[in-house]
Amino acid sequence: MALYMPTGGFFMILEWFSALEGVASLATLLVLLWQIGMLLRQLRFNAVLHIYDINRDLIGRALDDPDLRKVLDGEQIADASKEKRYFQLWINQIKLIHLGWRSRFLPRTSWPSLQKDIGDFTSLPRFQTNWKEVSQYYSGDFREFLEETKRKMSQ
């Protein structure tokens, strides 16, 4: 005995409603994916802004302090502990940039200029002297990153 399935009126409306519900679900999913993409772009943009804010602060300190300006010019200053603290701030900033890059929080388009800035700074002889003293406290991948950056700068 075959089952009887009504096909008219009310049941037709239910079929259309079910199909419409599927389309609405798909549209909602597409909007959600678009919003996630926008959020990721915003997070990447904010990460770059934060990096440049800190860089600007560190450079501003040097512009306001003749000793720190000498450090940026690659000169040795009388207050060795001041120099070490300043280099430590820069090393920590570079470490955060490296972590942001590894975690894919930085846009690919920002990376070449950041890497060049890192290479320029880390090639300073005074930086190298300070780095040798503290490098063992940093992870191997960060040390390798600085070595690779140094190699690229010397080419």
C-alpha positions as a LaTeX table, in Angstrom:
\begin{tabular}{lrrr}
\hline
Residue & $x$ (\AA) & $y$ (\AA) & $z$ (\AA) \\
\hline
Met1 & 0.00 & 0.00 & 0.00 \\
Ala2 & 1.53 & 3.31 & $-1.03$ \\
Leu3 & 1.59 & 6.32 & 1.26 \\
Tyr4 & $-0.42$ & 9.28 & 0.15 \\
Met5 & 1.52 & 12.61 & 0.16 \\
Pro6 & $-0.60$ & 15.65 & $-0.46$ \\
Thr7 & 0.96 & 18.04 & $-2.98$ \\
Gly8 & $-1.25$ & 21.05 & $-3.10$ \\
Gly9 & $-1.63$ & 24.41 & $-1.39$ \\
Phe10 & $-0.28$ & 24.35 & 2.14 \\
Phe11 & 2.39 & 21.72 & 1.49 \\
Met12 & 3.67 & 23.63 & $-1.52$ \\
Ile13 & 4.09 & 26.71 & 0.65 \\
Leu14 & 6.06 & 24.59 & 3.17 \\
Glu15 & 8.38 & 23.37 & 0.40 \\
Trp16 & 9.03 & 26.94 & $-0.75$ \\
Phe17 & 9.59 & 28.05 & 2.84 \\
Ser18 & 12.09 & 25.22 & 3.34 \\
Ala19 & 13.98 & 26.19 & 0.19 \\
Leu20 & 13.95 & 29.85 & 1.23 \\
Glu21 & 15.30 & 28.85 & 4.63 \\
Gly22 & 18.23 & 27.07 & 2.94 \\
Val23 & 19.03 & 30.13 & 0.83 \\
Ala24 & 18.89 & 32.36 & 3.92 \\
Ser25 & 21.24 & 30.02 & 5.78 \\
Leu26 & 23.70 & 30.09 & 2.90 \\
Ala27 & 23.52 & 33.90 & 2.70 \\
Thr28 & 24.11 & 34.12 & 6.46 \\
Leu29 & 27.14 & 31.86 & 6.17 \\
Leu30 & 28.58 & 33.99 & 3.34 \\
Val31 & 28.08 & 37.21 & 5.34 \\
Leu32 & 29.70 & 35.58 & 8.38 \\
Leu33 & 32.73 & 34.51 & 6.32 \\
Trp34 & 33.02 & 38.03 & 4.88 \\
Gln35 & 32.88 & 39.51 & 8.39 \\
Ile36 & 35.58 & 37.11 & 9.61 \\
Gly37 & 37.77 & 38.16 & 6.68 \\
Met38 & 37.21 & 41.83 & 7.53 \\
Leu39 & 38.03 & 41.13 & 11.19 \\
Leu40 & 41.30 & 39.42 & 10.22 \\
Arg41 & 42.28 & 42.37 & 8.02 \\
Gln42 & 41.46 & 44.77 & 10.86 \\
Leu43 & 43.54 & 42.73 & 13.31 \\
Arg44 & 46.48 & 42.74 & 10.90 \\
Phe45 & 46.14 & 46.46 & 10.37 \\
Asn46 & 46.00 & 47.06 & 14.13 \\
Ala47 & 49.09 & 44.90 & 14.63 \\
Val48 & 51.06 & 47.00 & 12.13 \\
Leu49 & 49.80 & 50.22 & 13.69 \\
His50 & 50.89 & 49.02 & 17.12 \\
Ile51 & 54.35 & 48.09 & 15.83 \\
Tyr52 & 54.80 & 51.52 & 14.25 \\
Asp53 & 53.54 & 53.23 & 17.41 \\
Ile54 & 56.17 & 51.49 & 19.49 \\
Asn55 & 58.88 & 52.15 & 16.88 \\
Arg56 & 57.94 & 55.81 & 16.83 \\
Asp57 & 58.11 & 55.90 & 20.65 \\
Leu58 & 61.55 & 54.28 & 20.70 \\
Ile59 & 62.88 & 56.63 & 18.03 \\
Gly60 & 61.24 & 59.59 & 19.81 \\
Arg61 & 63.12 & 58.68 & 22.95 \\
Ala62 & 66.35 & 58.86 & 20.98 \\
Leu63 & 65.44 & 62.22 & 19.48 \\
Asp64 & 64.77 & 63.60 & 22.96 \\
Asp65 & 67.91 & 62.12 & 24.51 \\
Pro66 & 71.35 & 62.91 & 22.97 \\
Asp67 & 72.84 & 59.70 & 24.41 \\
Leu68 & 70.18 & 57.52 & 22.82 \\
Arg69 & 70.59 & 59.42 & 19.56 \\
Lys70 & 74.26 & 58.40 & 19.62 \\
Val71 & 73.16 & 54.79 & 20.16 \\
Leu72 & 71.03 & 54.96 & 16.99 \\
Asp73 & 73.98 & 56.49 & 15.17 \\
Gly74 & 76.05 & 53.48 & 16.19 \\
Glu75 & 78.21 & 55.31 & 18.72 \\
Gln76 & 79.10 & 54.06 & 22.16 \\
Ile77 & 77.85 & 56.15 & 25.09 \\
Ala78 & 79.30 & 56.63 & 28.57 \\
Asp79 & 76.30 & 55.11 & 30.37 \\
Ala80 & 76.55 & 51.44 & 29.34 \\
Ser81 & 73.49 & 50.40 & 31.33 \\
Lys82 & 71.36 & 53.02 & 29.56 \\
Glu83 & 72.56 & 51.69 & 26.22 \\
Lys84 & 71.78 & 48.11 & 27.24 \\
Arg85 & 68.28 & 49.02 & 28.43 \\
Tyr86 & 67.59 & 50.85 & 25.17 \\
Phe87 & 68.83 & 47.94 & 23.07 \\
Gln88 & 66.74 & 45.61 & 25.23 \\
Leu89 & 63.63 & 47.62 & 24.37 \\
Trp90 & 64.49 & 47.28 & 20.69 \\
Ile91 & 65.21 & 43.56 & 20.97 \\
Asn92 & 61.85 & 43.03 & 22.67 \\
Gln93 & 60.15 & 45.06 & 19.93 \\
Ile94 & 61.87 & 43.00 & 17.23 \\
Lys95 & 60.84 & 39.83 & 19.05 \\
Leu96 & 57.20 & 40.99 & 19.01 \\
Ile97 & 57.43 & 41.79 & 15.30 \\
His98 & 58.89 & 38.34 & 14.65 \\
Leu99 & 56.15 & 36.70 & 16.71 \\
Gly100 & 53.50 & 38.69 & 14.85 \\
Trp101 & 54.95 & 37.57 & 11.54 \\
Arg102 & 55.15 & 33.92 & 12.56 \\
Ser103 & 51.57 & 34.06 & 13.85 \\
Arg104 & 50.44 & 35.60 & 10.54 \\
Phe105 & 49.15 & 38.76 & 12.20 \\
Leu106 & 51.17 & 41.00 & 9.90 \\
Pro107 & 50.20 & 41.59 & 6.28 \\
Arg108 & 52.67 & 40.20 & 3.77 \\
Thr109 & 52.97 & 43.65 & 2.20 \\
Ser110 & 54.37 & 45.12 & 5.45 \\
Trp111 & 56.98 & 42.44 & 5.99 \\
Pro112 & 59.73 & 43.51 & 3.53 \\
Ser113 & 60.00 & 47.02 & 4.99 \\
Leu114 & 59.88 & 45.74 & 8.57 \\
Gln115 & 62.55 & 43.17 & 7.79 \\
Lys116 & 64.75 & 45.84 & 6.20 \\
Asp117 & 64.34 & 48.09 & 9.27 \\
Ile118 & 65.23 & 45.17 & 11.51 \\
Gly119 & 68.25 & 44.37 & 9.36 \\
Asp120 & 69.46 & 47.96 & 9.39 \\
Phe121 & 69.15 & 48.21 & 13.16 \\
Thr122 & 70.61 & 44.82 & 14.00 \\
Ser123 & 73.62 & 45.44 & 11.76 \\
Leu124 & 74.82 & 48.21 & 14.09 \\
Pro125 & 78.07 & 47.08 & 15.73 \\
Arg126 & 76.81 & 48.24 & 19.16 \\
Phe127 & 73.67 & 46.15 & 18.68 \\
Gln128 & 75.78 & 43.11 & 17.82 \\
Thr129 & 77.84 & 43.58 & 21.00 \\
Asn130 & 74.70 & 43.79 & 23.15 \\
Trp131 & 73.02 & 40.92 & 21.30 \\
Lys132 & 75.93 & 38.59 & 22.01 \\
Glu133 & 75.41 & 39.19 & 25.73 \\
Val134 & 71.68 & 38.42 & 25.78 \\
Ser135 & 71.01 & 36.17 & 22.80 \\
Gln136 & 71.04 & 32.97 & 24.85 \\
Tyr137 & 67.87 & 34.14 & 26.61 \\
Tyr138 & 65.88 & 34.07 & 23.39 \\
Ser139 & 64.40 & 31.16 & 21.49 \\
Gly140 & 66.36 & 29.41 & 18.78 \\
Asp141 & 63.94 & 30.42 & 16.04 \\
Phe142 & 64.30 & 34.10 & 16.99 \\
Arg143 & 68.10 & 33.83 & 16.99 \\
Glu144 & 67.95 & 32.12 & 13.59 \\
Phe145 & 65.66 & 34.87 & 12.30 \\
Leu146 & 68.15 & 37.57 & 13.34 \\
Glu147 & 71.03 & 35.63 & 11.79 \\
Glu148 & 69.13 & 35.17 & 8.56 \\
Thr149 & 68.21 & 38.87 & 8.49 \\
Lys150 & 71.85 & 39.76 & 9.07 \\
Arg151 & 72.92 & 37.48 & 6.18 \\
Lys152 & 70.38 & 39.08 & 3.84 \\
Met153 & 71.61 & 42.55 & 4.75 \\
Ser154 & 75.22 & 41.64 & 4.02 \\
Gln155 & 74.40 & 40.42 & 0.49 \\
\hline
\end{tabular}
